[in-house]
Amino acid sequence: MSVPFSGGFTRSAGIYSAIGKQLKSVNLKPIKQVVFKFDPFQPNVKTIRDCMFLFSSQKVVNTNPRCLIKTDIADNCEPTISITLDEGKKLLFKTEHLNTLEVLQEFNKIVVPLIPKEEEILGKVAGKIAAGAGTKAGGKPKATRK
């Protein structure tokens, strides 16, 4: 008599593929500023340094070129990531006891719902184009002949 198999047939691809998957979702559109603050001589700064590297990659920066990414090196402070949103709210990630995957997951959980949908943006642009269709470049309506 044998025990029936339960579970997956494949193993997970690992922590690096999970970080890569989360990194594909990182988007800086609703963010005004990201500040990485840490003491490089403290023992628990690997996470914030990895996050700083990932957030400064070209693909992530291209999602919002106007987003300011800043690094503050301070003496005897805990590693933190301070994020200022466009709407004025501030987020603070204390990364001393977190790993890189956990920081990216929490970041995506908070920021991804704030990204405007493509359909809403296209609808607004289409509405502006339709509203401007009846006007000349000077802003006056076109004259119609009868």
Phi, psi and chi 1 to 4 in degrees:
 res  aa     phi    psi   chi1   chi2   chi3   chi4
   1 MET       -  129.5 -174.7  159.7  140.3      -
   2 SER  -115.6  158.9   64.6      -      -      -
   3 VAL   -88.5  129.2  177.3      -      -      -
   4 PRO   -66.4  145.0   20.1  -27.6      -      -
   5 PHE   -74.1  136.4  177.8   77.4      -      -
   6 SER  -136.8  138.8   64.6      -      -      -
   7 GLY   122.8 -175.7      -      -      -      -
   8 GLY   -84.1  154.9      -      -      -      -
   9 PHE   -88.5  -17.1  -72.1  106.2      -      -
  10 THR  -116.7  155.8   60.6      -      -      -
  11 ARG   -87.9  161.8  -67.2 -176.7  176.4 -177.4
  12 SER   -68.3  157.3   70.7      -      -      -
  13 ALA   -76.9  -10.3      -      -      -      -
  14 GLY   109.8  177.7      -      -      -      -
  15 ILE   -67.5  -35.9 -173.3   84.7      -      -
  16 TYR   -68.2  -38.8  -65.2  111.1      -      -
  17 SER   -70.6  -32.6   66.8      -      -      -
  18 ALA   -66.8  -40.1      -      -      -      -
  19 ILE   -65.1  -41.6  -70.7  172.7      -      -
  20 GLY   -62.0  -39.4      -      -      -      -
  21 LYS   -65.3  -43.0 -176.2  178.2  177.9 -177.3
  22 GLN   -68.1  -35.6  -71.2  -64.4  -39.8      -
  23 LEU   -66.0  -31.0 -170.1   59.9      -      -
  24 LYS   -65.6  -25.1  -72.6  179.0 -175.9  176.4
  25 SER   -89.0  -12.2  -60.2      -      -      -
  26 VAL   -66.1  128.7  170.8      -      -      -
  27 ASN  -142.4  130.4 -163.3  -34.5      -      -
  28 LEU  -100.0   13.5  -59.4  177.2      -      -
  29 LYS   -56.7  -46.2  -76.6 -178.0 -175.7  173.8
  30 PRO   -85.8   14.8   30.8  -34.1      -      -
  31 ILE  -113.0  136.7  -63.6  175.6      -      -
  32 LYS   -94.3  -41.7 -169.6 -177.8  -64.2 -175.9
  33 GLN  -151.5  142.8 -178.7 -179.5   22.5      -
  34 VAL  -126.2  124.4  179.6      -      -      -
  35 VAL  -120.2  121.8  178.7      -      -      -
  36 PHE   -99.8  119.8  -62.7   93.1      -      -
  37 LYS  -123.7  123.8 -176.3  177.0  179.3 -179.5
  38 PHE  -161.6  164.6   64.0   98.8      -      -
  39 ASP  -104.7  114.6 -179.6    5.5      -      -
  40 PRO   -66.5  -12.6   21.4  -28.8      -      -
  41 PHE   -95.9    0.3  -59.4  110.5      -      -
  42 GLN   -80.3  155.1  -65.9  -67.6  -34.3      -
  43 PRO   -75.0  -26.1   22.4  -30.1      -      -
  44 ASN  -105.6   53.1  -65.3  -28.9      -      -
  45 VAL  -112.7    4.2  -64.9      -      -      -
  46 LYS   -60.4  -41.9 -178.2  178.3 -179.6  -14.6
  47 THR   -62.1  -48.1  -60.4      -      -      -
  48 ILE   -69.1  -32.8 -165.4  164.8      -      -
  49 ARG   -68.8  -39.4  -68.8  174.3   66.6  141.8
  50 ASP   -64.1  -43.5  -70.7  -17.0      -      -
  51 CYS   -64.4  -39.2  -71.5      -      -      -
  52 MET   -62.5  -40.7 -171.9  172.1   59.6      -
  53 PHE   -64.0  -44.8  172.4   75.1      -      -
  54 LEU   -68.1  -40.1  -65.0  173.0      -      -
  55 PHE   -71.5  -23.4  -86.6   70.2      -      -
  56 SER   -93.4    6.7   62.5      -      -      -
  57 SER   -68.0  154.8   69.3      -      -      -
  58 GLN   -63.2  -38.3 -164.0   61.4   39.0      -
  59 LYS   -63.6  -40.7  -76.9 -173.3  176.7 -177.0
  60 VAL   -72.1  -42.7  174.0      -      -      -
  61 VAL   -63.7  -35.0  170.1      -      -      -
  62 ASN   -67.8  -15.6  -75.1  -18.5      -      -
  63 THR   -70.0  -26.7   60.2      -      -      -
  64 ASN  -154.8   91.1 -174.9    0.2      -      -
  65 PRO   -65.0  -19.8  -16.9   26.1      -      -
  66 ARG   -83.0   -7.4  -67.9  178.8  -73.0  144.4
  67 CYS   -72.8  129.0  178.5      -      -      -
  68 LEU   -90.2  122.5  179.2   65.0      -      -
  69 ILE  -110.0  118.6  -61.6  176.8      -      -
  70 LYS  -126.6  147.1 -175.2  177.6  172.7 -174.7
  71 THR  -120.1  126.0  -55.7      -      -      -
  72 ASP  -112.9  121.6  -75.3  -15.9      -      -
  73 ILE   -99.9  117.6  -53.7  -62.9      -      -
  74 ALA  -126.5  160.9      -      -      -      -
  75 ASP   -93.4  130.6 -168.5   24.2      -      -
  76 ASN    53.2   52.0  -69.6  -29.7      -      -
  77 CYS  -125.7  155.9   69.4      -      -      -
  78 GLU   -80.0  150.0   66.9  177.4  -36.1      -
  79 PRO   -70.7  124.0   19.1  -25.5      -      -
  80 THR  -136.1  150.5   59.1      -      -      -
  81 ILE  -116.3  117.3  -58.1  172.3      -      -
  82 SER  -106.3  123.5  176.4      -      -      -
  83 ILE  -118.5  127.9  -61.6  170.7      -      -
  84 THR  -107.2  121.8  -54.2      -      -      -
  85 LEU   -84.5  162.2  -60.5  173.7      -      -
  86 ASP   -61.1  -31.7  -76.6  -24.6      -      -
  87 GLU   -81.4    1.7   54.2 -164.6   39.5      -
  88 GLY   100.5  -12.6      -      -      -      -
  89 LYS   -73.7  153.0  -67.4 -176.8 -178.3  176.9
  90 LYS  -119.6  140.3  -69.9 -168.6  175.2 -168.7
  91 LEU  -116.8  143.8  -57.0  173.4      -      -
  92 LEU  -130.9  120.1 -176.8   68.2      -      -
  93 PHE  -106.8  119.7  -70.8   95.5      -      -
  94 LYS   -95.1  109.1  -64.7 -177.1  178.4 -177.9
  95 THR   -99.1   10.2   63.1      -      -      -
  96 GLU   -60.6  -41.6 -171.2  171.1    7.4      -
  97 HIS  -112.5   22.1  -59.6  -67.2      -      -
  98 LEU  -112.6  158.6  -61.1  174.2      -      -
  99 ASN  -102.5  172.6   63.7   29.7      -      -
 100 THR   -61.7  -40.6  -52.6      -      -      -
 101 LEU   -62.4  -42.5  179.5   60.8      -      -
 102 GLU   -64.4  -39.3  -67.4  169.7  -21.2      -
 103 VAL   -64.2  -45.9  171.6      -      -      -
 104 LEU   -64.8  -39.1  -69.6  175.0      -      -
 105 GLN   -63.7  -45.5  -74.3  173.6  -23.3      -
 106 GLU   -67.0  -39.1  -70.9  -58.9  -45.7      -
 107 PHE   -59.3  -48.9  176.7   84.4      -      -
 108 ASN   -65.3  -36.3  -74.2  -25.6      -      -
 109 LYS   -63.1  -33.6 -168.8 -175.0  -58.3 -177.2
 110 ILE   -88.5  -43.0  -65.1  169.1      -      -
 111 VAL   -87.7  -37.0  174.3      -      -      -
 112 VAL   -58.6  -39.9  168.1      -      -      -
 113 PRO   -65.5  -17.7  -22.5   31.9      -      -
 114 LEU   -84.9  -11.1  -60.1  175.1      -      -
 115 ILE   -73.7  129.8  -60.9  170.7      -      -
 116 PRO   -65.6  142.1   19.4  -26.8      -      -
 117 LYS   -70.9  147.7  -58.6  -89.3 -169.3  -88.8
 118 GLU   -63.5  -35.5  -67.7  -66.2  -32.3      -
 119 GLU   -65.1  -39.3  -62.1  165.0   -3.1      -
 120 GLU   -64.8  -41.6  -66.9  174.5    8.4      -
 121 ILE   -65.8  -45.4  -66.4  171.4      -      -
 122 LEU   -64.3  -36.7  -67.9  176.5      -      -
 123 GLY   -64.6  -40.7      -      -      -      -
 124 LYS   -66.8  -42.4  -70.9  178.4 -176.9  177.6
 125 VAL   -65.8  -43.3  170.7      -      -      -
 126 ALA   -63.8  -36.7      -      -      -      -
 127 GLY   -65.8  -39.4      -      -      -      -
 128 LYS   -68.3  -39.4  -72.8 -179.2 -179.1  179.0
 129 ILE   -66.1  -42.8  -68.6  171.9      -      -
 130 ALA   -66.2  -37.3      -      -      -      -
 131 ALA   -70.0  -32.7      -      -      -      -
 132 GLY   -86.6   -4.0      -      -      -      -
 133 ALA   -67.7  -28.1      -      -      -      -
 134 GLY   -90.4    8.4      -      -      -      -
 135 THR  -121.0  154.0   61.5      -      -      -
 136 LYS   -83.2 -178.0  -72.0 -175.2 -180.0  179.4
 137 ALA   -64.2  -28.7      -      -      -      -
 138 GLY   -77.9  -10.4      -      -      -      -
 139 GLY    97.6   -0.2      -      -      -      -
 140 LYS   -94.0  147.0  -62.6  178.9 -178.6  177.6
 141 PRO   -65.8  150.4   -7.1   12.2      -      -
 142 LYS   -70.1  143.9  -66.7  179.6 -178.6  178.0
 143 ALA   -86.8  135.2      -      -      -      -
 144 THR  -106.0  142.1   56.7      -      -      -
 145 ARG   -97.0  146.6  -65.9 -175.4 -171.8  179.1
 146 LYS  -115.7      -  -71.4 -171.9  177.9 -179.3
